[in-house]
Amino acid sequence: MHVTLTINQAPRTFQNGMVSARMLRRTIEITQTMDFDNMSVDDLDTMVGYLVELFHHQFTIDDVYDGLASKDLIPTLIACINEVVGDMSDATTGDEKNV
C-alpha cells in the first residue's frame, strides 16, 4: 500500500510494508467508531493520525493535511482501511477442504 503527499512542492510516495496484527485491530476499532457521512473535526484528526500510524510515522499529521488535496483525503483513508481489512478477508477465505 502507498500514499503520495506533496511535501516541499514535490510529490513523495510512502510505502507501507507489513501491516501488523495490531494495526488490523486498530483498523477494526476505527471503522466501528467512525461515521464517514457525519465526521467531526476530532474524528478527522483521529483518522489522519491512524494513517500516520499505519505508515509507521514516515510523515506527520501536518504532512497529510498540507500535502493531500482535500478531495483525496477521505478516499485515501477509505482505500487504506479497505486494503487492511481486505488482507484479513483474503486470509480468511481459502480452500475450505483443508479446514
C-alpha positions in Angstrom: 0.0 0.0 0.0 1.2 3.5 -0.7 0.2 7.1 -0.2 1.6 10.1 -2.2 1.8 13.5 -0.4 3.2 16.8 -1.7 5.9 17.9 0.6 8.1 21.0 -0.2 6.3 21.3 -3.5 7.3 17.8 -4.6 5.3 14.6 -4.6 6.7 11.9 -2.2 5.3 8.4 -2.2 5.4 6.5 1.0 5.2 2.7 1.1 3.8 0.5 3.9 5.4 -2.9 4.3 3.8 -5.4 6.6 0.6 -4.5 8.3 0.8 -5.8 11.8 -2.0 -7.6 13.6 -2.1 -4.6 16.0 -2.9 -2.3 13.1 -5.6 -4.7 11.9 -7.1 -4.4 15.4 -6.8 -0.6 15.3 -8.4 -0.6 11.8 -11.4 -2.6 13.1 -11.6 -0.3 16.1 -11.6 2.8 13.9 -14.1 1.6 11.5 -16.6 0.6 14.3 -16.5 4.1 15.8 -16.4 6.4 12.7 -19.4 7.8 10.8 -17.9 8.7 7.5 -21.0 10.5 6.5 -21.1 12.8 9.5 -17.5 13.2 10.6 -16.4 15.8 13.2 -13.0 17.6 13.2 -11.9 15.3 16.1 -12.9 12.2 14.0 -11.0 13.5 11.1 -7.9 14.1 13.3 -8.2 10.5 14.6 -8.4 9.2 11.0 -5.4 11.2 9.9 -3.5 10.0 13.0 -4.4 6.5 12.1 -3.0 7.0 8.6 0.3 8.3 10.1 0.4 5.3 12.4 -0.4 2.8 9.6 2.6 4.2 7.6 4.9 3.8 10.7 5.2 7.6 11.2 7.1 8.2 7.9 5.2 11.5 7.7 3.3 13.7 10.1 -0.4 14.7 10.6 0.5 18.1 9.2 2.2 16.5 6.2 -1.2 14.8 5.4 -3.3 17.9 5.9 -0.9 20.1 3.9 0.2 17.6 1.3 -3.0 15.9 0.2 -5.8 17.5 -1.8 -9.0 17.9 0.1 -10.9 15.8 -2.5 -8.4 12.9 -1.9 -8.4 12.8 1.9 -11.4 10.6 2.6 -10.9 8.4 -0.5 -7.3 7.8 0.6 -8.3 7.0 4.2 -11.0 4.6 3.0 -8.7 2.9 0.4 -6.1 2.2 3.2 -8.8 0.8 5.5 -10.1 -1.4 2.7 -6.7 -2.7 2.0 -6.0 -3.6 5.6 -9.4 -5.2 6.0 -9.2 -6.8 2.6 -5.9 -8.5 3.6 -7.9 -10.0 6.5 -10.6 -11.2 4.2 -8.1 -12.7 1.9 -6.5 -14.6 4.8 -9.8 -16.0 6.0 -11.1 -17.2 2.6 -9.3 -20.1 1.3 -9.5 -23.7 0.4 -12.2 -25.0 2.8 -11.2 -28.6 2.0 -8.1 -28.1 4.3 -10.2 -27.0 7.3 
